[in-house]
Amino acid sequence: MTSPARLAPQRPEATPVTRQNSTTSAVAALLDNHSALDYERAMIDTVVRVSQTMSDCTTPFSGITPERLSRSVAQIDLDRPVGDIPAALRELDQTYLRDAVYFHHPRYLAHLNCPVLIPAVVADAVATAVNSSLDTWDQSAGGTLMERRLIEWTAGRIGFGPDADGIFTSGGTQSNLHALYLAREHTLSRHAPDDARRADALSRLRIFTSTDSHFSVRTAARMLGLSRHAVVALDVDDERRMSVADLQIRLAECRRDGLIPMAVVATAGTTDFGVIDRLHPIADVCTDAGDVWLHVDGAYGGGLLVSPTRRAMLSGAERAHSMTIDFHKSFFQPVAASALIVRDHTFMDHARHHADYLNPERMARAGIPNQVDKSLQTTRRFDALKLWFTLRVLGADAIGELFDAVIDLADEAWSMIEDDRRFEVSAKSDLSTVVFRYRADDSVSPEHIDAANLHARQALSASGAALVASTTVDGATYLKFTLLNPRTTPGDIREVVDLIADHCVDYLADVTDCRVAG
Ligand SMILES: *Cc1c(COP(=O)(O)O)cnc(C)c1O
């Protein structure tokens, strides 16, 4: 059948899914060629509702407590459907939309979440409706080829050669796990080619990464069956970059103790400080140590690949064996969209499995492009489509310019807070975080200052006025802005900083009163 005939419109009257007919004809609610009009109407109603909610949103959060919201959620009788989409949407307002955390609000300054680009949102709706599964060619066709083009495109941006490959994943956590799995197998294939020596070698594998790297590196090590001591936490220097000197020392110790370096994980944009490890010197050390697997965790800083002005900050990543990129952070894509990219496609073979029912070897021999051959997932969403569509509508520079804008904003915010005597700032970010804390005079105990900062975070969230994050730096509590919204202005930052100071002053006044009264 030719494509036009296949897609010829067949549009019977819309059949509203109502309470009356829902149980007898749930089949009417299946998205198919009989329900095209219902689909259109439902999508339009829903989009109108969501767009109203998002444009009416005056604060990033309502401040609702888990107790209150859990009452609304618990009240819902999941065995008694409301019967139509408008009614379910009204109900959804109560359990979700009204009190959701809105990342598009300019005073959402907390975690690595971004406002999302409209072309990406549209494309995600397409991927959901068509519902391709990217595991095999015979469940996706064009989707498979488009994902492969995007892997090539990303690898090209990294500077990997024509042998590169990779796969879309659910996020940086999975990309890092996958990379370390490949590194484990790669290393074992060199040190313990036969099964007899494998268990012994496994217990001697070591991963080198800075104290500031993402926790998923540690979780991955545990999942991969490595020793409890497998992750060697390297010091960071004054700028909070991995100490290359410490890396050299610890690698030498590793060899001396008869242990096996499995991987070095450099971070291109630490989650807390947005700091990029020195990639060239680290790559040199890996090469000198016998070509140790270098993984670059660019979950956060990956957006620099499209930055018109800051691309050079990732120089050296092209020397890695593997790299994690989270499109759902610095590429302004909806969750989930991430990729693991490797310099040499043969590395991906470590995850290959041929199932007779799905991707038998004869298909690989026949050149059928089955992505499941290199994925840790089987059924898998067409998450690549949103990035594809964004590139087709807006182009890469436009994405990079958005990331540049928030890095510039973080620069300005850092200087603003550094100049403000009420605060102290931590190491300056290469990307878009600002880590700082309210400080009081010497008469206030460190515990009270920590508590005041946490109180300010909590009070801001409870009022809904702004959302900020917190972390600890050398044992002290700090607050953190992660700026990923190009619409956030220096004025927003100023207002939030003043609110934080006010909350801290109030809190410290209260504890001082208590002390006097007590
Ligand atoms: C966010 C982040 C991760 C984890 O990525 P997810 O997409 O949240 O799973 C890993 N590494 C770094 C440096 C990150 O910032």
The ligand as a MOL file (V3000), in Angstrom:
LIG
                    3D

  0  0  0     0  0            999 V3000
M  V30 BEGIN CTAB
M  V30 COUNTS 15 15 0 0 0
M  V30 BEGIN ATOM
M  V30 1 C 22.0640 15.5470 36.4990 0
M  V30 2 C 23.3700 14.8800 36.4590 0
M  V30 3 C 23.4520 13.4970 36.3330 0
M  V30 4 C 22.2440 12.6010 36.3750 0
M  V30 5 O 21.4630 12.8000 35.2650 0
M  V30 6 P 19.8950 12.4240 35.2660 0
M  V30 7 O 19.4820 12.8390 33.9220 0
M  V30 8 O 19.2910 13.2350 36.3790 0
M  V30 9 O 19.7900 10.9800 35.5230 0
M  V30 10 C 24.7130 12.9280 36.1840 0
M  V30 11 N 25.8000 13.6910 36.2140 0
M  V30 12 C 25.7690 15.0290 36.3570 0
M  V30 13 C 27.0410 15.8140 36.3700 0
M  V30 14 C 24.5350 15.6690 36.4940 0
M  V30 15 O 24.4800 16.9910 36.6650 0
M  V30 END ATOM
M  V30 BEGIN BOND
M  V30 1 1 1 2
M  V30 2 1 2 3
M  V30 3 2 2 14
M  V30 4 1 3 4
M  V30 5 2 3 10
M  V30 6 1 4 5
M  V30 7 1 5 6
M  V30 8 2 6 7
M  V30 9 1 6 8
M  V30 10 1 6 9
M  V30 11 1 10 11
M  V30 12 2 11 12
M  V30 13 1 12 13
M  V30 14 1 12 14
M  V30 15 1 14 15
M  V30 END BOND
M  V30 END CTAB
M  END
